[in-house]
Amino acid sequence: MTISAANIQTIAFDADDTLWRNEDIFIHAQDEFINLLLPYHDENYVRSHLAEVQIENLQHFGYGIKGFTLSMIETAIELTEGRITGSEIHEIMQLAKCMLSSPVELLPNVAKVLSALQGEYRLLVITKGDLLDQESKLARSGIADQFDTIEIVSNKTADAYQQILQRHAIFVENFLMVGNSLKSDILPVLDIGAQALHIPYHSTWEHEQVTDYTLLRYPQLASLRDIEQLLDWLQQPSFDNHKAIL
């Protein structure tokens, strides 16, 4: 399907691992947690069990550091058969606090991209996760005032995107979503008939990975370092949603 790039009036950005680093923080905390439980079980078993608990707990706690922390505590209790000590639980809580206080590190060229787009397009952030944590990161990022609207949702589904567009009177043909997750930022947006630009991050949480999209093609950039290519692409008379630009 070919749509005129001139139709794009609103560009929404994912936040975690699109605007700033996030998955690296989780990976570091997970490694520290696994080291804590090595006296009880081997690394692979701890890692796989934590992943299972995280997925199961999404329906209860949602996405974000707080839910991840509760999953670590539950995993520790289960894998130690209740032998985990108060001191070790305290270590897990300290891991969580370190995650929450980690500096917000913008990815290369993010500020430059937003400055170039501001005024030319309506800019949104659409991110999922814990409300307080995401609000804090946006406030500390230094770029919050460059967006016209910020949406923090519990999950990114086609229905969630549809509701956001309806709430802000945005037509699907005028909307472009930019993000690193095929599952959250690309596929549900394509499902509602809007446009999506994929910018992969070097590491993706297993739960966000998808394998059933092999016949689907979509525009893609290697990174936001390619700002000139992004802007050139947006200014083309037309673009093919099924043709990668890199």
C-alpha positions as CSV (number, residue, x, y, z in Angstrom):
1,M,0.0,0.0,0.0
2,T,1.5,3.3,-1.1
3,I,0.5,6.5,0.8
4,S,1.6,10.0,0.2
5,A,4.2,11.1,2.8
6,A,2.5,14.5,2.6
7,N,-0.5,13.0,4.5
8,I,1.6,12.4,7.6
9,Q,0.8,15.1,10.1
10,T,1.3,13.4,13.5
11,I,4.4,11.4,14.5
12,A,4.4,9.4,17.7
13,F,7.5,8.0,19.3
14,D,7.9,5.0,21.7
15,A,10.0,6.0,24.7
16,D,11.9,3.0,26.1
17,D,14.8,2.0,23.8
18,T,13.5,4.4,21.1
19,L,14.2,7.7,22.8
20,W,16.4,6.5,25.7
21,R,18.1,3.4,26.9
22,N,16.0,1.0,29.0
23,E,16.5,-2.7,28.3
24,D,20.1,-2.4,29.4
25,I,19.0,-1.5,32.9
26,F,16.8,-4.5,33.1
27,I,19.5,-6.8,31.8
28,H,22.0,-5.6,34.4
29,A,19.5,-6.0,37.3
30,Q,18.5,-9.4,36.0
31,D,22.1,-10.5,36.0
32,E,22.6,-9.2,39.5
33,F,19.5,-11.1,40.6
34,I,20.7,-14.3,39.0
35,N,24.0,-14.0,40.8
36,L,22.1,-13.7,44.1
37,L,20.3,-17.0,43.5
38,L,23.3,-19.0,42.2
39,P,23.8,-20.7,45.6
40,Y,20.3,-22.2,45.1
41,H,20.1,-23.0,41.4
42,D,22.1,-22.7,38.1
43,E,21.9,-19.6,36.0
44,N,19.7,-21.0,33.1
45,Y,17.1,-22.3,35.5
46,V,16.8,-19.1,37.4
47,R,16.7,-17.1,34.2
48,S,14.0,-19.2,32.6
49,H,11.9,-19.3,35.8
50,L,12.1,-15.5,36.2
51,A,10.9,-15.1,32.6
52,E,7.9,-17.4,33.2
53,V,6.9,-15.5,36.4
54,Q,7.3,-12.1,34.6
55,I,5.0,-13.2,31.8
56,E,2.4,-14.6,34.2
57,N,2.5,-11.5,36.4
58,L,1.9,-9.0,33.5
59,Q,-1.8,-9.5,33.9
60,H,-1.5,-8.5,37.6
61,F,1.2,-5.9,37.7
62,G,1.6,-4.7,34.2
63,Y,4.9,-3.6,32.6
64,G,7.7,-1.8,34.3
65,I,10.2,-1.9,37.1
66,K,7.8,-2.4,40.0
67,G,6.2,-5.4,38.3
68,F,9.6,-6.8,37.5
69,T,10.7,-6.3,41.1
70,L,7.6,-8.3,42.4
71,S,8.4,-11.0,39.9
72,M,12.0,-11.2,41.2
73,I,10.8,-11.5,44.8
74,E,8.3,-14.2,43.9
75,T,10.9,-16.1,41.9
76,A,13.3,-15.9,44.8
77,I,10.8,-17.2,47.2
78,E,9.7,-20.1,44.9
79,L,13.2,-21.2,43.9
80,T,14.5,-21.1,47.5
81,E,11.4,-22.8,48.8
82,G,11.0,-19.9,51.2
83,R,14.6,-20.0,52.4
84,I,15.4,-16.6,50.9
85,T,16.6,-14.4,53.7
86,G,15.4,-10.9,54.7
87,S,18.8,-9.6,53.8
88,E,18.6,-11.1,50.3
89,I,15.1,-9.7,49.8
90,H,16.6,-6.3,50.8
91,E,19.2,-6.7,48.0
92,I,16.4,-7.2,45.5
93,M,14.7,-4.0,46.7
94,Q,18.0,-2.1,46.4
95,L,18.3,-3.4,42.8
96,A,14.8,-2.0,42.1
97,K,15.7,1.4,43.6
98,C,18.9,1.6,41.5
99,M,16.8,0.9,38.4
100,L,14.3,3.6,39.2
101,S,17.1,6.1,39.9
102,S,19.2,5.3,36.8
103,P,20.0,8.3,34.7
104,V,17.8,8.8,31.6
105,E,20.3,8.4,28.7
106,L,19.0,9.7,25.4
107,L,19.9,7.7,22.4
108,P,22.1,9.4,19.8
109,N,20.5,12.2,17.8
110,V,17.1,12.0,19.6
111,A,17.2,15.7,20.5
112,K,18.3,16.6,17.0
113,V,15.5,14.6,15.5
114,L,12.9,16.1,17.7
115,S,14.1,19.6,17.1
116,A,14.0,19.1,13.3
117,L,10.4,17.7,13.5
118,Q,9.0,20.1,16.0
119,G,6.7,22.6,14.4
120,E,6.5,20.6,11.2
121,Y,4.6,17.7,12.7
122,R,2.4,17.1,15.7
123,L,4.6,15.1,18.1
124,L,3.4,12.5,20.5
125,V,5.0,10.0,23.0
126,I,3.1,6.8,23.3
127,T,4.7,4.5,25.9
128,K,3.6,1.7,28.2
129,G,4.6,0.9,31.7
130,D,4.2,2.2,35.2
131,L,2.7,5.7,35.2
132,L,4.9,7.1,37.9
133,D,8.1,5.7,36.5
134,Q,7.4,6.8,32.9
135,E,6.4,10.3,34.0
136,S,9.6,10.5,36.0
137,K,11.7,9.4,33.1
138,L,10.0,11.9,30.8
139,A,10.5,14.7,33.3
140,R,14.2,13.9,33.7
141,S,14.8,13.3,30.0
142,G,14.9,17.0,29.1
143,I,12.8,16.5,26.0
144,A,9.2,16.3,27.4
145,D,8.4,19.9,26.3
146,Q,9.1,19.0,22.7
147,F,6.0,16.8,22.5
148,D,2.4,18.0,22.0
149,T,0.9,15.0,23.8
150,I,2.2,12.3,26.1
151,E,0.2,9.0,26.4
152,I,1.2,6.3,28.9
153,V,-0.8,3.2,28.5
154,S,-0.9,-0.2,30.2
155,N,-0.4,-2.1,27.0
156,K,0.0,-1.2,23.3
157,T,-2.7,-3.0,21.4
158,A,-4.6,-2.0,18.2
159,D,-7.5,-1.0,20.4
160,A,-5.3,1.2,22.5
161,Y,-3.9,3.0,19.5
162,Q,-7.3,3.4,18.0
163,Q,-8.5,5.0,21.2
164,I,-5.6,7.4,21.3
165,L,-6.2,8.5,17.7
166,Q,-9.9,9.0,18.4
167,R,-9.2,10.9,21.6
168,H,-7.0,13.4,19.8
169,A,-8.9,13.5,16.5
170,I,-6.1,12.0,14.5
171,F,-6.9,10.2,11.2
172,V,-5.1,6.9,10.6
173,E,-3.8,8.1,7.3
174,N,-2.1,11.1,9.0
175,F,-0.4,9.0,11.7
176,L,3.1,7.6,11.9
177,M,4.4,5.5,14.8
178,V,8.2,5.2,15.4
179,G,9.5,2.5,17.7
180,N,11.8,-0.4,18.4
181,S,9.3,-3.1,19.2
182,L,7.6,-5.0,16.4
183,K,5.0,-6.4,18.9
184,S,4.1,-3.1,20.5
185,D,5.1,-0.3,18.1
186,I,4.7,-1.7,14.6
187,L,2.2,-4.6,14.1
188,P,-0.7,-3.1,16.1
189,V,-0.3,0.2,14.3
190,L,-0.3,-1.5,10.9
191,D,-3.4,-3.4,12.0
192,I,-5.4,-0.2,12.3
193,G,-4.2,1.0,8.9
194,A,-1.7,3.6,10.1
195,Q,2.0,3.8,9.3
196,A,4.9,2.6,11.4
197,L,8.6,3.0,11.2
198,H,10.8,0.4,12.9
199,I,14.1,1.4,14.5
200,P,15.5,-1.8,16.1
201,Y,17.4,-1.6,19.4
202,H,20.4,-3.9,20.0
203,S,18.6,-5.9,22.6
204,T,14.8,-6.7,22.9
205,W,13.0,-8.4,25.8
206,E,12.0,-11.9,24.8
207,H,8.3,-11.1,25.4
208,E,8.5,-8.3,22.8
209,Q,9.9,-10.5,20.1
210,V,7.7,-11.9,17.4
211,T,8.3,-14.6,14.7
212,D,5.1,-14.5,12.6
213,Y,5.8,-11.4,10.6
214,T,8.1,-12.9,7.9
215,L,5.8,-11.9,5.0
216,L,5.3,-8.4,6.3
217,R,7.6,-5.6,5.3
218,Y,7.7,-2.2,6.8
219,P,9.9,0.9,6.7
220,Q,13.0,0.6,8.8
221,L,16.0,2.7,9.9
222,A,19.2,1.4,11.5
223,S,19.0,4.0,14.2
224,L,17.9,7.6,14.8
225,R,21.4,8.6,13.9
226,D,20.0,8.5,10.3
227,I,18.1,11.7,10.9
228,E,18.8,13.0,7.4
229,Q,17.5,9.8,5.9
230,L,14.4,9.9,8.0
231,L,13.7,13.5,7.0
232,D,14.3,12.8,3.4
233,W,12.0,9.8,3.5
234,L,9.2,11.9,5.1
235,Q,9.6,14.6,2.4
236,Q,9.3,12.1,-0.5
237,P,6.2,12.5,-2.7
238,S,5.2,9.0,-1.7
239,F,6.5,6.0,0.2
240,D,5.8,2.3,0.2
241,N,4.8,0.9,3.6
242,H,6.0,-2.5,2.6
243,K,9.5,-1.4,1.4
244,A,12.3,-1.0,4.0
245,I,14.3,2.2,3.5
246,L,17.4,0.5,4.7
